[in-house]
Amino acid sequence: MRAGISRRLAHVCGLIGLALSVCVPARAQTTPPTWLDPALLDEARKEGSVTVYSTTNEEEGLPLWKIFTDATGVKVNYVRASDSQLLARVLIENRAGQRSWDIMQTANVNKIPPEFLLRFEPSEARHLAPSAIDKDRRWYGVYANYNAPAFNSKNLKAADLPKTYEDFVKRTDFAGRMAIDATDDAWMTGMLMHYGEEKGEKLLRDIVAATKPVVIQGHLAVARAVGSGEYNVALNNYLNLTINVKLSGAPTDFFILDPVVLFYGQVGVSALAPHPKASLLAANFSISREAQT
């Protein structure tokens, strides 16, 4: 029986090997995870808790940070809001000298004034791509965020979709039935980098004039609105959210156009962290193999 289970496990690992770099049976790990720095752990336990500001929804964020609490005994105070809300909150709290948050995990940590962020070098950063490490060591990439248009596959056929971004200029039939998130400045920056500022700005203005996209607050809201058929197309959205809505059974999918803009979700530590050791340990956990898996 054990041999049969082992063979099946090996087969499953082989099937998903492209998705995960390691496949380990539950609870098979006997050594402490590499992110669990003993020098930080004792002090973090004395501090007792860590406050995480994040844009990750609670359904994903809370189970992730439970792994951290189970391994360390350190309680996690999880504060979830949008990028713009968290950024405004951080600016107000830091200017008031409030020691309110320990780490921030969003797509816009790089927009926080650098003096608000601690310069640090987590041990797990050695596994990251160089582009996922801030040159001043104030933030580190937690996840790669790919951007792509999405569509409602019940209302539109894949064969009828634009083949280039220039094709959107011709799609006046999308007017009022296309959405985009209000905070897609990272995607817009990538477009301008690809096309050049003058050509890229003209293209975006022409797309807006032809399609009159509806501006929505929240990338998940965009994904759900396209999935429900409220809108036929998203000019851009986070690819993983389109996939999440598709996996829930909604008739939606993404389509790839050049360029595919990539940016990183980032983690940074507050220079005024009320729990300095726990914050360093938590940041190291967030970029570790265990957290990524």
Order of alpha helices (4+ residues) and beta strands (2+ residues): alpha-alpha-beta-alpha-beta-alpha-beta-beta-beta-alpha-alpha-beta-alpha-beta-alpha-beta-beta-alpha-alpha
